[in-house]
């Protein structure tokens, strides 16, 4: 079968790969109908993260149909349409039982093989899914678009996690820094939790225009415009909550500057810098709360799928490009360069 495989910095290939097999009785094999390219796929592609083995099948976002079922799988049958979170989870360990499914003791990240160990990804025709009963979720018939259902397994769940992590409550003024797919969905997640207003901050005009359609008040970060706007909306105090959806020190700094004393900051971006852009002294002096971490996507997916049912017409705006899997090499180039108004790219095997 064919797949998009990692070969090195800024190098992926359209390659022949072995068919996946059932390796444990709790496995299934899923025939992929749509696979996403995520912003975090760019970390190894651009060399921001290291360790990925050449030849690893890329991708951790997918919707598909169960094609093969292990003997111990009880809740899934051949032909079920399913969506996966970006990590597998056993469902039985301490972390799974407590809802922190992304830190399952036996879990693996789709699309990460290092030193010969790990789990291949989903930018391919078929993918093996360990712990299938606990990992996969059936897609409701009401969600007709596979590309939208795919959002439940990563970006939408991450956005919902961010709003919860920030502690968004009714009447809050919320700042969202970064208007990629996660940031745009964080706007909707914050509004769903009762935020009275969301100020969206991004330097790209096309992204700000989309943020406005998602219900936010747009603001550019340059020249202090976003800070001035937030203070105007809060009697001079600053935002109650901030959600940082970029993963850079500059985004952290912007989010912290927009917060009021006693505010909370949720970091959703994947950070690779050595030091936090905030000092312990600033956290203390301003009574700020900072929280981050990998989203336990599986714990949010049922709610995320219901969210998609309610807001499908709006969420369709997120998917800017649907491309054949064979065009995946060009899709990576386009996505990394943000060409053609690129927001969310999905690949169709």
C-alpha positions in Angstrom: 0.0 0.0 0.0 1.0 3.7 -0.3 1.7 6.2 2.5 3.3 9.6 3.2 6.6 8.8 5.1 9.1 10.9 6.9 12.6 11.0 5.3 14.3 14.0 7.0 13.9 17.7 7.5 11.5 19.1 5.0 11.5 15.7 3.3 8.5 13.4 3.1 7.8 10.9 0.4 5.0 9.0 -1.3 6.2 5.5 -0.7 5.3 1.8 -0.7 4.9 0.5 2.8 4.0 -2.9 4.3 0.3 -3.7 5.1 -0.5 -3.4 8.8 -1.3 -6.6 10.6 -3.2 -7.5 13.8 -0.4 -7.9 16.3 -2.5 -8.2 19.5 -6.0 -9.5 20.0 -7.1 -6.0 21.1 -6.0 -4.5 17.7 -8.1 -3.5 14.7 -7.0 -2.4 11.3 -8.8 0.7 9.9 -9.2 1.5 6.2 -8.5 5.3 6.2 -11.1 7.5 4.5 -9.6 10.8 5.4 -6.3 11.8 7.2 -5.4 15.3 8.4 -2.1 17.2 8.4 -1.7 18.8 11.8 0.4 21.7 12.8 2.3 19.4 15.1 3.2 17.2 12.1 5.3 20.2 11.0 7.5 19.9 14.1 9.6 16.9 12.9 9.1 18.0 9.2 10.7 21.4 10.0 13.3 20.0 12.4 11.8 21.5 15.6 11.5 18.1 17.1 14.0 15.3 16.6 14.2 11.5 16.9 11.6 10.4 14.3 12.9 7.5 12.3 13.1 7.9 8.5 10.4 5.7 6.9 7.8 6.5 9.7 4.3 6.9 8.3 3.2 10.4 9.2 -0.1 11.6 10.7 -2.2 11.2 13.8 -5.6 12.5 12.6 -7.9 10.1 10.8 -11.4 8.8 10.2 -12.0 5.4 8.6 -13.8 2.1 8.5 -12.9 -1.0 10.6 -11.5 -3.5 8.1 -10.0 -6.2 10.4 -10.8 -7.0 14.1 -8.7 -8.8 16.7 -10.2 -11.7 18.6 -10.5 -9.8 21.9 -12.2 -6.7 20.5 -15.8 -6.5 21.8 -17.3 -3.2 20.8 -16.4 -2.8 17.2 -17.2 -4.8 14.1 -16.1 -4.7 10.5 -17.7 -1.8 8.7 -17.9 0.6 11.7 -17.0 4.2 10.8 -14.6 5.4 13.5 -12.5 8.4 14.5 -9.3 8.1 16.6 -7.7 10.4 19.1 -4.0 11.2 18.3 -2.8 8.7 21.0 -3.9 5.2 21.8 -5.1 4.4 25.3 -5.8 1.2 27.2 -8.7 2.4 29.2 -7.7 0.5 32.3 -4.6 2.1 33.8 -4.6 4.8 36.5 -4.3 7.7 34.0 -7.0 6.4 31.7 -9.4 5.9 34.6 -8.7 9.4 35.8 -9.4 10.9 32.4 -5.8 11.7 31.4 -5.9 9.3 28.5 -3.0 11.1 26.6 -0.7 9.8 29.4 -1.8 6.2 29.3 0.9 3.9 30.6 0.7 1.8 27.5 -0.4 4.5 25.0 1.4 5.5 21.9 1.3 8.5 19.6 0.2 7.7 16.0 3.0 8.6 13.6 5.9 8.4 15.9 8.5 5.7 15.6 11.9 6.3 17.2 14.7 3.8 17.4 12.5 1.2 15.8 9.8 1.5 18.5 6.5 3.2 18.2 3.4 3.3 16.1 3.1 4.3 12.5 0.7 7.0 11.5 -2.5 7.4 9.4 -1.5 9.3 6.2 -1.8 6.0 4.4 -4.5 3.5 3.2 -4.8 1.4 6.3 -3.6 1.8 9.9 -3.3 -0.5 12.9 -5.0 0.7 16.0 -4.0 -0.9 19.4 -6.5 -1.0 22.3 -9.2 -0.5 19.8 -12.2 -0.7 22.2 -10.8 2.1 24.4 -9.2 4.2 21.7 -11.7 4.4 18.8 -15.1 6.1 18.8 -17.9 5.5 16.3 -18.8 8.5 14.2 -22.6 9.3 14.5 -24.6 9.1 11.3 -25.5 12.8 11.8 -21.9 13.7 11.1 -21.8 13.1 7.3 -18.5 14.7 6.5 -15.5 12.6 7.4 -13.2 15.6 7.3 -15.3 17.3 10.0 -15.5 14.1 12.1 -11.7 14.1 12.0 -11.6 17.3 14.0 -12.9 15.4 17.1 -9.7 13.4 17.5 -7.3 16.3 17.8 -7.9 20.0 17.1 -11.5 20.3 18.5 -10.8 18.2 21.5 -7.6 20.2 22.1 -9.6 23.5 21.9 -12.2 22.2 24.3 -9.4 21.1 26.7 -7.9 24.5 26.4 -11.1 26.3 27.4 -11.5 23.9 30.4 -7.8 24.2 31.4 -8.1 28.0 31.4 -11.2 27.8 33.6 -13.5 29.7 31.3 -16.7 30.6 33.1 -19.9 32.6 32.4 -19.2 36.3 31.9 -15.4 35.9 31.3 -13.4 38.0 28.8 -11.2 35.5 27.0 -8.1 36.2 24.9 -7.2 33.6 22.3 -3.6 34.0 20.9 -3.2 32.3 17.5 -6.0 31.8 15.0 -5.0 28.5 13.4 -7.6 25.7 13.6 -7.1 25.1 17.3 -7.3 28.8 18.1 -10.5 29.2 16.0 -12.1 26.3 17.7 -11.0 27.6 21.1 -13.1 30.7 20.3 -16.2 28.5 19.9 -15.3 26.4 23.0 -14.9 29.5 25.2 -18.2 30.9 24.0 -19.9 27.6 24.6 -18.7 27.8 28.2 -20.3 31.2 28.6 -17.6 33.7 27.8 -19.1 37.1 27.3 -16.5 38.0 24.6 -13.5 36.5 23.0 -10.7 38.7 21.7 -8.7 36.8 19.0 -5.1 37.8 18.4 -3.1 37.0 15.2 -0.9 38.9 12.8 -2.4 37.4 9.7 -5.5 39.4 8.4 -7.1 36.4 6.7 -7.0 34.5 10.0 -8.5 37.4 11.9 -11.3 37.6 9.3 -12.0 33.9 10.0 -11.9 34.5 13.7 -14.5 37.1 13.4 -16.8 34.7 11.6 -16.2 32.3 14.5 -17.6 34.9 16.9 -14.5 36.7 18.2 -13.4 40.3 18.2 -10.3 40.4 16.1 -7.1 42.2 17.1 -3.5 42.4 15.7 -0.7 41.9 18.2 1.5 44.8 16.9 1.6 48.3 18.3 -0.2 47.3 21.5 -3.6 47.2 19.7 -4.7 43.9 21.3 -3.8 45.1 24.8 -5.6 48.4 24.3 -8.7 46.6 23.0 -8.7 44.1 25.9 -8.4 46.8 28.5 -11.2 48.8 26.9 -13.4 45.7 27.2 -12.5 45.0 30.9 -12.5 48.4 32.6 -8.7 48.5 32.3 -8.1 45.1 34.1 -7.2 42.7 31.3 -8.6 39.4 30.2 -9.9 36.9 32.7 -8.5 33.9 30.8 -6.1 33.5 27.9 -5.6 30.5 25.6 -2.3 30.3 23.8 -2.6 28.2 20.6 0.8 28.8 18.9 3.7 27.3 20.8 6.2 30.1 20.8 7.7 32.3 23.6 6.3 35.3 21.8 2.8 33.9 22.0 3.2 33.1 25.7 4.4 36.6 26.3 1.5 38.1 24.4 -1.1 35.9 26.3 0.4 36.8 29.7 0.5 40.6 28.8 -3.3 40.5 28.0 -4.2 38.9 31.4 -5.5 40.7 34.4 -4.0 40.1 37.9 -5.4 36.7 39.0 -6.0 35.5 35.5 -5.2 32.1 34.0 -3.3 31.0 30.9 -3.8 27.7 29.2 -0.9 26.7 26.8 -2.0 24.5 24.0 0.9 25.1 21.6 3.6 22.5 21.5 6.7 24.3 23.0 10.3 23.3 22.3 12.1 26.3 23.9 14.3 25.7 26.9 12.8 28.3 29.2 9.3 29.6 29.9 8.6 33.2 28.7 7.2 33.9 32.2 9.3 34.1 35.4 8.3 32.5 38.7 8.4 36.0 40.1 5.8 37.3 37.6 3.5 34.4 38.3 3.8 35.2 42.0 3.5 39.0 41.7 0.5 38.9 39.4 -1.2 35.8 41.0 -1.3 34.2 37.5 -2.1 30.6 36.9 -0.3 28.8 34.0 -1.3 25.3 32.8 -0.4 23.2 29.8 0.1 19.7 28.6 -1.0 17.2 26.0 -4.7 17.1 25.5 -6.4 13.9 26.7 -8.4 13.9 23.5 -10.2 10.6 24.0 -11.9 12.0 27.1 -13.4 14.9 25.1 -14.4 13.1 21.9 -18.0 12.3 22.6 -18.7 15.9 23.4 -16.6 17.0 20.5 -18.7 14.9 18.1 -21.9 16.4 19.4 -20.3 19.9 19.0 -19.6 19.0 15.4 -23.2 18.0 14.8 -24.4 21.4 16.2 -21.8 23.6 14.3 -21.1 21.7 11.1 -21.9 24.6 8.8 -19.4 26.9 10.6 -16.7 24.2 11.0 -16.7 23.6 7.3 -14.8 26.9 6.9 -11.8 25.3 8.6 -11.1 22.7 5.9 -9.4 24.8 3.2 -7.9 21.9 1.2 -9.0 18.4 0.4 -6.2 16.6 -1.6 -5.5 13.1 -2.8 -3.1 11.2 -0.5 -0.7 10.8 -3.5 -0.4 14.7 -3.4 0.8 14.6 0.2 4.3 15.7 -0.5 3.1 18.9 -2.1 0.4 19.3 0.6 3.2 19.4 3.3 5.1 22.0 1.3 1.9 24.1 0.9 0.9 23.7 4.5 4.3 24.6 5.9 4.5 27.7 3.7 0.9 28.7 4.5 0.2 29.0 0.8 -3.2 29.6 -0.8 -5.0 30.6 2.4 -4.2 27.2 3.9 -5.8 26.5 7.2 -6.7 22.7 7.4 -5.5 20.2 4.9 -7.0 16.7 4.7 -5.7 13.9 2.6 -8.0 11.4 0.9 -6.6 7.9 0.2 
